[in-house]
Amino acid sequence: METIEVTSVEIHFDANLQTRFPNPPSLFVCLKNEELARKFLLRKYKQANFQEPERLSYKNVQSFTAYIRQALSLFHTALLGERWSQPLLLYYGMMNFIKAWILTKKPCYPESTTVLRHGLSTRKRKKGQFRFSEDEIRIQKEGLFPLLAAQMGVPVQAGDTLSVRELLGLLPDLQPVYQLIFDQCTLFPVRWNLSTPSSPCLIVSEKILDECYLTSSAFVEKLNQQVKQTLFSLATPSIRKGKLYLACSLPAPELVRHPWLLVNKKGDYYLYAGNNRPEPVPEVMCLFMLCFSMSMLCRYDPPLWEEIMLQPVHQEQLMLEQLINLIARGFPDSMASLFLSSGES
């Protein structure tokens, strides 16, 4: 285990980085320092069994810290700025966070100019009666987004399109306002019954079965198929007062790792219905795609962006304001979790 002395503070790079390293904002403040950043890269490269990790860490540390510094600067400026420019500043800040993270996984990044493209596209000219939620984002063959997806282990197909509305519906922090605007529930709130310590019970609205067009037993089977183990089973009785009760084989909710079980920034749990795609798009990718769409809109069509964001009559304004706030205050935390992950490339 390597120990770095920083005045009177001792920072340990060990297997449990999430608990020993400073909280996410402090993490990036530390990683602006080249010596701390080099030690961080060295550990990541050793962890991934790259050849000559020492040389690679020295080679990449300047680019790595530059990405971090610019990302922090852009986010700081966005928080102080106006709605006119926030999506642009946030988007390029997100790009720099992602580039820095990719450098911890791929020491040769960028191998070519093609990986420096956005990797996404959207219509520059919007149709009449435009609604932001109906905009579509197309995945490109090359660029930052498909590279991010590959490093996160998420399969994506060039040419696939996702609507803004679908992506908004995958964010648990936006679910209350999403339901208010669209009158649809895409993520179902979850409660945990911890009265039996060794086997907590997940409680969710019975309506999730209607959304999936499944019986309770088929829904449990589908949940378990996602993780290839018997994580959930029907409680007895399984339906009570409009609620579905599922027994969990793990002793505590925080131990449950399931792609359909999402948590918002307050720690509230939501369950994905799984009726559109096998797994929800991870939050980092989801926020990146949505911010790309917003940045293109405010960059190429300022009059339309003004109509949506600066006129109080537009229905989607509340959703977009909450989305911008979520990106500005939540995306660095999400990226810090990726940086601190002990998973190898």
SEMIDO-313492 format. One record per residue (C-alpha): x negated, y, z negated; residue number from 0. Coordinates in steps of 0.2 Angstrom, whole numbers, padded with zeros to 4 digits. Example, Ala and Ser with C-alpha at 12.3 -4.5 7.8 and 13.67 -1.06 7.14 Angstrom:
2
atom x: -0062 y: -0022 z: -0039 nr: 0 .
atom x: -0068 y: -0005 z: -0036 nr: 1 .
This chain:
345
atom x: 0000 y: 0000 z: 0000 nr: 0 .
atom x: -0007 y: 0017 z: 0005 nr: 1 .
atom x: -0005 y: 0032 z: -0007 nr: 2 .
atom x: -0006 y: 0050 z: -0002 nr: 3 .
atom x: -0011 y: 0064 z: -0014 nr: 4 .
atom x: -0002 y: 0080 z: -0011 nr: 5 .
atom x: -0007 y: 0092 z: -0025 nr: 6 .
atom x: 0001 y: 0084 z: -0040 nr: 7 .
atom x: 0014 y: 0074 z: -0030 nr: 8 .
atom x: 0011 y: 0056 z: -0026 nr: 9 .
atom x: 0020 y: 0049 z: -0011 nr: 10 .
atom x: 0020 y: 0030 z: -0008 nr: 11 .
atom x: 0022 y: 0022 z: 0009 nr: 12 .
atom x: 0029 y: 0005 z: 0004 nr: 13 .
atom x: 0042 y: -0007 z: 0009 nr: 14 .
atom x: 0056 y: 0003 z: 0001 nr: 15 .
atom x: 0053 y: 0020 z: 0009 nr: 16 .
atom x: 0071 y: 0025 z: 0007 nr: 17 .
atom x: 0069 y: 0026 z: -0012 nr: 18 .
atom x: 0051 y: 0032 z: -0014 nr: 19 .
atom x: 0050 y: 0045 z: 0000 nr: 20 .
atom x: 0058 y: 0062 z: -0003 nr: 21 .
atom x: 0076 y: 0065 z: 0002 nr: 22 .
atom x: 0078 y: 0068 z: 0021 nr: 23 .
atom x: 0075 y: 0087 z: 0022 nr: 24 .
atom x: 0059 y: 0085 z: 0012 nr: 25 .
atom x: 0054 y: 0070 z: 0023 nr: 26 .
atom x: 0053 y: 0082 z: 0038 nr: 27 .
atom x: 0045 y: 0095 z: 0028 nr: 28 .
atom x: 0031 y: 0083 z: 0024 nr: 29 .
atom x: 0030 y: 0076 z: 0041 nr: 30 .
atom x: 0026 y: 0094 z: 0048 nr: 31 .
atom x: 0009 y: 0091 z: 0039 nr: 32 .
atom x: -0003 y: 0082 z: 0051 nr: 33 .
atom x: -0012 y: 0072 z: 0038 nr: 34 .
atom x: 0005 y: 0065 z: 0030 nr: 35 .
atom x: 0012 y: 0063 z: 0048 nr: 36 .
atom x: -0004 y: 0053 z: 0053 nr: 37 .
atom x: -0003 y: 0041 z: 0038 nr: 38 .
atom x: 0016 y: 0039 z: 0042 nr: 39 .
atom x: 0012 y: 0034 z: 0060 nr: 40 .
atom x: -0002 y: 0023 z: 0055 nr: 41 .
atom x: 0010 y: 0013 z: 0044 nr: 42 .
atom x: 0023 y: 0012 z: 0057 nr: 43 .
atom x: 0010 y: 0006 z: 0070 nr: 44 .
atom x: 0003 y: -0007 z: 0058 nr: 45 .
atom x: 0020 y: -0013 z: 0054 nr: 46 .
atom x: 0024 y: -0016 z: 0072 nr: 47 .
atom x: 0007 y: -0024 z: 0075 nr: 48 .
atom x: 0001 y: -0012 z: 0089 nr: 49 .
atom x: -0017 y: -0014 z: 0093 nr: 50 .
atom x: -0029 y: 0000 z: 0087 nr: 51 .
atom x: -0016 y: 0008 z: 0076 nr: 52 .
atom x: -0029 y: 0020 z: 0068 nr: 53 .
atom x: -0033 y: 0027 z: 0086 nr: 54 .
atom x: -0015 y: 0028 z: 0091 nr: 55 .
atom x: -0010 y: 0038 z: 0075 nr: 56 .
atom x: -0024 y: 0051 z: 0078 nr: 57 .
atom x: -0019 y: 0052 z: 0097 nr: 58 .
atom x: 0000 y: 0055 z: 0093 nr: 59 .
atom x: 0000 y: 0065 z: 0077 nr: 60 .
atom x: -0001 y: 0082 z: 0086 nr: 61 .
atom x: 0014 y: 0078 z: 0097 nr: 62 .
atom x: 0023 y: 0070 z: 0083 nr: 63 .
atom x: 0022 y: 0085 z: 0071 nr: 64 .
atom x: 0026 y: 0097 z: 0086 nr: 65 .
atom x: 0042 y: 0088 z: 0089 nr: 66 .
atom x: 0047 y: 0089 z: 0071 nr: 67 .
atom x: 0042 y: 0107 z: 0069 nr: 68 .
atom x: 0052 y: 0112 z: 0084 nr: 69 .
atom x: 0067 y: 0102 z: 0079 nr: 70 .
atom x: 0068 y: 0110 z: 0062 nr: 71 .
atom x: 0066 y: 0127 z: 0069 nr: 72 .
atom x: 0080 y: 0125 z: 0081 nr: 73 .
atom x: 0092 y: 0118 z: 0068 nr: 74 .
atom x: 0087 y: 0132 z: 0056 nr: 75 .
atom x: 0091 y: 0145 z: 0070 nr: 76 .
atom x: 0107 y: 0136 z: 0075 nr: 77 .
atom x: 0113 y: 0137 z: 0057 nr: 78 .
atom x: 0110 y: 0156 z: 0057 nr: 79 .
atom x: 0117 y: 0158 z: 0074 nr: 80 .
atom x: 0134 y: 0161 z: 0082 nr: 81 .
atom x: 0145 y: 0149 z: 0091 nr: 82 .
atom x: 0140 y: 0155 z: 0108 nr: 83 .
atom x: 0123 y: 0147 z: 0107 nr: 84 .
atom x: 0124 y: 0134 z: 0093 nr: 85 .
atom x: 0127 y: 0118 z: 0104 nr: 86 .
atom x: 0112 y: 0123 z: 0115 nr: 87 .
atom x: 0100 y: 0125 z: 0100 nr: 88 .
atom x: 0107 y: 0110 z: 0091 nr: 89 .
atom x: 0105 y: 0099 z: 0107 nr: 90 .
atom x: 0087 y: 0103 z: 0110 nr: 91 .
atom x: 0084 y: 0101 z: 0091 nr: 92 .
atom x: 0091 y: 0083 z: 0092 nr: 93 .
atom x: 0081 y: 0079 z: 0107 nr: 94 .
atom x: 0065 y: 0084 z: 0097 nr: 95 .
atom x: 0070 y: 0073 z: 0082 nr: 96 .
atom x: 0073 y: 0059 z: 0094 nr: 97 .
atom x: 0057 y: 0061 z: 0103 nr: 98 .
atom x: 0047 y: 0061 z: 0087 nr: 99 .
atom x: 0056 y: 0045 z: 0081 nr: 100 .
atom x: 0053 y: 0036 z: 0098 nr: 101 .
atom x: 0035 y: 0040 z: 0096 nr: 102 .
atom x: 0035 y: 0030 z: 0080 nr: 103 .
atom x: 0041 y: 0015 z: 0090 nr: 104 .
atom x: 0032 y: 0018 z: 0107 nr: 105 .
atom x: 0015 y: 0025 z: 0105 nr: 106 .
atom x: 0013 y: 0027 z: 0124 nr: 107 .
atom x: 0029 y: 0039 z: 0125 nr: 108 .
atom x: 0031 y: 0047 z: 0137 nr: 109 .
atom x: 0025 y: 0035 z: 0150 nr: 110 .
atom x: 0032 y: 0045 z: 0164 nr: 111 .
atom x: 0042 y: 0061 z: 0168 nr: 112 .
atom x: 0058 y: 0051 z: 0171 nr: 113 .
atom x: 0060 y: 0047 z: 0152 nr: 114 .
atom x: 0060 y: 0066 z: 0149 nr: 115 .
atom x: 0077 y: 0068 z: 0158 nr: 116 .
atom x: 0093 y: 0069 z: 0147 nr: 117 .
atom x: 0099 y: 0052 z: 0153 nr: 118 .
atom x: 0117 y: 0059 z: 0153 nr: 119 .
atom x: 0127 y: 0069 z: 0164 nr: 120 .
atom x: 0144 y: 0078 z: 0164 nr: 121 .
atom x: 0154 y: 0088 z: 0177 nr: 122 .
atom x: 0147 y: 0106 z: 0178 nr: 123 .
atom x: 0162 y: 0113 z: 0186 nr: 124 .
atom x: 0178 y: 0109 z: 0175 nr: 125 .
atom x: 0195 y: 0106 z: 0181 nr: 126 .
atom x: 0209 y: 0118 z: 0178 nr: 127 .
atom x: 0218 y: 0117 z: 0161 nr: 128 .
atom x: 0202 y: 0109 z: 0155 nr: 129 .
atom x: 0203 y: 0100 z: 0138 nr: 130 .
atom x: 0186 y: 0096 z: 0130 nr: 131 .
atom x: 0192 y: 0080 z: 0123 nr: 132 .
atom x: 0196 y: 0074 z: 0141 nr: 133 .
atom x: 0178 y: 0077 z: 0147 nr: 134 .
atom x: 0168 y: 0062 z: 0152 nr: 135 .
atom x: 0150 y: 0059 z: 0149 nr: 136 .
atom x: 0141 y: 0047 z: 0161 nr: 137 .
atom x: 0125 y: 0037 z: 0156 nr: 138 .
atom x: 0111 y: 0038 z: 0168 nr: 139 .
atom x: 0098 y: 0025 z: 0172 nr: 140 .
atom x: 0083 y: 0034 z: 0165 nr: 141 .
atom x: 0080 y: 0047 z: 0152 nr: 142 .
atom x: 0080 y: 0050 z: 0134 nr: 143 .
atom x: 0098 y: 0043 z: 0130 nr: 144 .
atom x: 0095 y: 0026 z: 0138 nr: 145 .
atom x: 0078 y: 0025 z: 0129 nr: 146 .
atom x: 0086 y: 0030 z: 0112 nr: 147 .
atom x: 0099 y: 0016 z: 0115 nr: 148 .
atom x: 0086 y: 0003 z: 0119 nr: 149 .
atom x: 0075 y: 0007 z: 0104 nr: 150 .
atom x: 0091 y: 0006 z: 0093 nr: 151 .
atom x: 0095 y: -0011 z: 0101 nr: 152 .
atom x: 0111 y: -0005 z: 0108 nr: 153 .
atom x: 0115 y: -0011 z: 0126 nr: 154 .
atom x: 0121 y: 0002 z: 0138 nr: 155 .
atom x: 0124 y: 0002 z: 0156 nr: 156 .
atom x: 0119 y: 0015 z: 0169 nr: 157 .
atom x: 0135 y: 0022 z: 0177 nr: 158 .
atom x: 0146 y: 0019 z: 0161 nr: 159 .
atom x: 0157 y: 0034 z: 0156 nr: 160 .
atom x: 0163 y: 0038 z: 0138 nr: 161 .
atom x: 0176 y: 0051 z: 0135 nr: 162 .
atom x: 0174 y: 0064 z: 0122 nr: 163 .
atom x: 0190 y: 0059 z: 0114 nr: 164 .
atom x: 0184 y: 0041 z: 0112 nr: 165 .
atom x: 0167 y: 0047 z: 0104 nr: 166 .
atom x: 0176 y: 0059 z: 0092 nr: 167 .
atom x: 0187 y: 0045 z: 0086 nr: 168 .
atom x: 0171 y: 0035 z: 0081 nr: 169 .
atom x: 0165 y: 0048 z: 0068 nr: 170 .
atom x: 0172 y: 0044 z: 0051 nr: 171 .
atom x: 0169 y: 0062 z: 0045 nr: 172 .
atom x: 0180 y: 0069 z: 0059 nr: 173 .
atom x: 0194 y: 0056 z: 0057 nr: 174 .
atom x: 0206 y: 0067 z: 0046 nr: 175 .
atom x: 0206 y: 0081 z: 0059 nr: 176 .
atom x: 0206 y: 0069 z: 0073 nr: 177 .
atom x: 0222 y: 0061 z: 0067 nr: 178 .
atom x: 0230 y: 0079 z: 0065 nr: 179 .
atom x: 0226 y: 0084 z: 0083 nr: 180 .
atom x: 0228 y: 0068 z: 0092 nr: 181 .
atom x: 0241 y: 0059 z: 0081 nr: 182 .
atom x: 0231 y: 0043 z: 0082 nr: 183 .
atom x: 0221 y: 0033 z: 0069 nr: 184 .
atom x: 0205 y: 0025 z: 0077 nr: 185 .
atom x: 0196 y: 0022 z: 0060 nr: 186 .
atom x: 0206 y: 0015 z: 0045 nr: 187 .
atom x: 0202 y: 0021 z: 0028 nr: 188 .
atom x: 0196 y: 0007 z: 0016 nr: 189 .
atom x: 0198 y: 0005 z: -0003 nr: 190 .
atom x: 0188 y: -0008 z: -0013 nr: 191 .
atom x: 0196 y: -0018 z: -0027 nr: 192 .
atom x: 0181 y: -0022 z: -0039 nr: 193 .
atom x: 0191 y: -0031 z: -0052 nr: 194 .
atom x: 0182 y: -0047 z: -0048 nr: 195 .
atom x: 0164 y: -0042 z: -0049 nr: 196 .
atom x: 0157 y: -0057 z: -0039 nr: 197 .
atom x: 0170 y: -0055 z: -0025 nr: 198 .
atom x: 0176 y: -0038 z: -0021 nr: 199 .
atom x: 0191 y: -0036 z: -0010 nr: 200 .
atom x: 0193 y: -0024 z: 0005 nr: 201 .
atom x: 0210 y: -0016 z: 0006 nr: 202 .
atom x: 0215 y: -0008 z: 0023 nr: 203 .
atom x: 0232 y: -0003 z: 0030 nr: 204 .
atom x: 0241 y: -0017 z: 0038 nr: 205 .
atom x: 0244 y: -0006 z: 0054 nr: 206 .
atom x: 0226 y: -0010 z: 0059 nr: 207 .
atom x: 0233 y: -0027 z: 0065 nr: 208 .
atom x: 0245 y: -0018 z: 0076 nr: 209 .
atom x: 0231 y: -0008 z: 0083 nr: 210 .
atom x: 0221 y: -0024 z: 0087 nr: 211 .
atom x: 0236 y: -0034 z: 0093 nr: 212 .
atom x: 0230 y: -0048 z: 0081 nr: 213 .
atom x: 0237 y: -0059 z: 0067 nr: 214 .
atom x: 0228 y: -0057 z: 0050 nr: 215 .
atom x: 0219 y: -0073 z: 0052 nr: 216 .
atom x: 0213 y: -0069 z: 0070 nr: 217 .
atom x: 0208 y: -0052 z: 0064 nr: 218 .
atom x: 0197 y: -0059 z: 0050 nr: 219 .
atom x: 0190 y: -0072 z: 0063 nr: 220 .
atom x: 0185 y: -0057 z: 0074 nr: 221 .
atom x: 0177 y: -0048 z: 0060 nr: 222 .
atom x: 0166 y: -0063 z: 0055 nr: 223 .
atom x: 0161 y: -0066 z: 0073 nr: 224 .
atom x: 0153 y: -0049 z: 0074 nr: 225 .
atom x: 0140 y: -0054 z: 0061 nr: 226 .
atom x: 0140 y: -0073 z: 0064 nr: 227 .
atom x: 0144 y: -0077 z: 0046 nr: 228 .
atom x: 0159 y: -0079 z: 0035 nr: 229 .
atom x: 0158 y: -0062 z: 0027 nr: 230 .
atom x: 0177 y: -0060 z: 0025 nr: 231 .
atom x: 0192 y: -0071 z: 0021 nr: 232 .
atom x: 0210 y: -0068 z: 0018 nr: 233 .
atom x: 0215 y: -0065 z: 0000 nr: 234 .
atom x: 0230 y: -0073 z: -0008 nr: 235 .
atom x: 0242 y: -0066 z: -0004 nr: 236 .
atom x: 0234 y: -0057 z: 0010 nr: 237 .
atom x: 0248 y: -0044 z: 0014 nr: 238 .
atom x: 0255 y: -0033 z: -0001 nr: 239 .
atom x: 0265 y: -0018 z: 0001 nr: 240 .
atom x: 0259 y: -0014 z: 0019 nr: 241 .
atom x: 0241 y: -0017 z: 0014 nr: 242 .
atom x: 0229 y: -0031 z: 0021 nr: 243 .
atom x: 0218 y: -0038 z: 0007 nr: 244 .
atom x: 0201 y: -0046 z: 0013 nr: 245 .
atom x: 0190 y: -0055 z: 0000 nr: 246 .
atom x: 0171 y: -0052 z: 0003 nr: 247 .
atom x: 0158 y: -0065 z: 0000 nr: 248 .
atom x: 0145 y: -0052 z: -0006 nr: 249 .
atom x: 0146 y: -0045 z: -0024 nr: 250 .
atom x: 0146 y: -0026 z: -0020 nr: 251 .
atom x: 0152 y: -0015 z: -0006 nr: 252 .
atom x: 0135 y: -0007 z: -0003 nr: 253 .
atom x: 0128 y: -0024 z: 0001 nr: 254 .
atom x: 0140 y: -0026 z: 0016 nr: 255 .
atom x: 0132 y: -0023 z: 0033 nr: 256 .
atom x: 0145 y: -0024 z: 0046 nr: 257 .
atom x: 0145 y: -0014 z: 0063 nr: 258 .
atom x: 0164 y: -0011 z: 0061 nr: 259 .
atom x: 0162 y: -0004 z: 0043 nr: 260 .
atom x: 0158 y: 0014 z: 0043 nr: 261 .
atom x: 0154 y: 0027 z: 0029 nr: 262 .
atom x: 0156 y: 0046 z: 0030 nr: 263 .
atom x: 0145 y: 0058 z: 0021 nr: 264 .
atom x: 0156 y: 0058 z: 0006 nr: 265 .
atom x: 0153 y: 0039 z: 0004 nr: 266 .
atom x: 0171 y: 0035 z: 0010 nr: 267 .
atom x: 0173 y: 0018 z: 0020 nr: 268 .
atom x: 0182 y: 0016 z: 0036 nr: 269 .
atom x: 0186 y: 0001 z: 0047 nr: 270 .
atom x: 0185 y: 0001 z: 0066 nr: 271 .
atom x: 0199 y: -0008 z: 0074 nr: 272 .
atom x: 0188 y: -0014 z: 0088 nr: 273 .
atom x: 0201 y: -0012 z: 0102 nr: 274 .
atom x: 0191 y: -0002 z: 0115 nr: 275 .
atom x: 0173 y: -0009 z: 0114 nr: 276 .
atom x: 0165 y: -0023 z: 0104 nr: 277 .
atom x: 0156 y: -0011 z: 0092 nr: 278 .
atom x: 0157 y: 0007 z: 0089 nr: 279 .
atom x: 0144 y: 0018 z: 0096 nr: 280 .
atom x: 0131 y: 0022 z: 0082 nr: 281 .
atom x: 0133 y: 0039 z: 0075 nr: 282 .
atom x: 0116 y: 0046 z: 0081 nr: 283 .
atom x: 0120 y: 0041 z: 0099 nr: 284 .
atom x: 0138 y: 0047 z: 0097 nr: 285 .
atom x: 0133 y: 0064 z: 0091 nr: 286 .
atom x: 0119 y: 0066 z: 0104 nr: 287 .
atom x: 0132 y: 0063 z: 0118 nr: 288 .
atom x: 0145 y: 0075 z: 0111 nr: 289 .
atom x: 0132 y: 0089 z: 0108 nr: 290 .
atom x: 0126 y: 0086 z: 0126 nr: 291 .
atom x: 0143 y: 0089 z: 0132 nr: 292 .
atom x: 0145 y: 0105 z: 0122 nr: 293 .
atom x: 0129 y: 0111 z: 0127 nr: 294 .
atom x: 0132 y: 0109 z: 0145 nr: 295 .
atom x: 0149 y: 0118 z: 0143 nr: 296 .
atom x: 0142 y: 0133 z: 0134 nr: 297 .
atom x: 0127 y: 0134 z: 0146 nr: 298 .
atom x: 0136 y: 0132 z: 0163 nr: 299 .
atom x: 0154 y: 0139 z: 0159 nr: 300 .
atom x: 0152 y: 0153 z: 0145 nr: 301 .
atom x: 0170 y: 0160 z: 0149 nr: 302 .
atom x: 0178 y: 0143 z: 0146 nr: 303 .
atom x: 0167 y: 0140 z: 0130 nr: 304 .
atom x: 0173 y: 0157 z: 0124 nr: 305 .
atom x: 0191 y: 0152 z: 0128 nr: 306 .
atom x: 0189 y: 0136 z: 0118 nr: 307 .
atom x: 0178 y: 0142 z: 0103 nr: 308 .
atom x: 0182 y: 0160 z: 0101 nr: 309 .
atom x: 0201 y: 0161 z: 0104 nr: 310 .
atom x: 0211 y: 0156 z: 0089 nr: 311 .
atom x: 0225 y: 0149 z: 0100 nr: 312 .
atom x: 0215 y: 0134 z: 0106 nr: 313 .
atom x: 0220 y: 0118 z: 0098 nr: 314 .
atom x: 0203 y: 0109 z: 0099 nr: 315 .
atom x: 0194 y: 0123 z: 0091 nr: 316 .
atom x: 0195 y: 0116 z: 0073 nr: 317 .
atom x: 0188 y: 0099 z: 0079 nr: 318 .
atom x: 0174 y: 0107 z: 0088 nr: 319 .
atom x: 0170 y: 0118 z: 0073 nr: 320 .
atom x: 0169 y: 0102 z: 0062 nr: 321 .
atom x: 0159 y: 0093 z: 0075 nr: 322 .
atom x: 0146 y: 0107 z: 0076 nr: 323 .
atom x: 0145 y: 0108 z: 0057 nr: 324 .
atom x: 0143 y: 0089 z: 0056 nr: 325 .
atom x: 0129 y: 0089 z: 0068 nr: 326 .
atom x: 0120 y: 0104 z: 0060 nr: 327 .
atom x: 0121 y: 0097 z: 0043 nr: 328 .
atom x: 0122 y: 0078 z: 0045 nr: 329 .
atom x: 0111 y: 0074 z: 0060 nr: 330 .
atom x: 0094 y: 0077 z: 0051 nr: 331 .
atom x: 0100 y: 0065 z: 0038 nr: 332 .
atom x: 0105 y: 0052 z: 0050 nr: 333 .
atom x: 0088 y: 0054 z: 0059 nr: 334 .
atom x: 0079 y: 0052 z: 0043 nr: 335 .
atom x: 0087 y: 0036 z: 0040 nr: 336 .
atom x: 0080 y: 0030 z: 0056 nr: 337 .
atom x: 0063 y: 0036 z: 0052 nr: 338 .
atom x: 0063 y: 0028 z: 0035 nr: 339 .
atom x: 0070 y: 0011 z: 0042 nr: 340 .
atom x: 0058 y: -0003 z: 0040 nr: 341 .
atom x: 0064 y: -0012 z: 0056 nr: 342 .
atom x: 0051 y: -0015 z: 0069 nr: 343 .
atom x: 0051 y: -0011 z: 0087 nr: 344 .
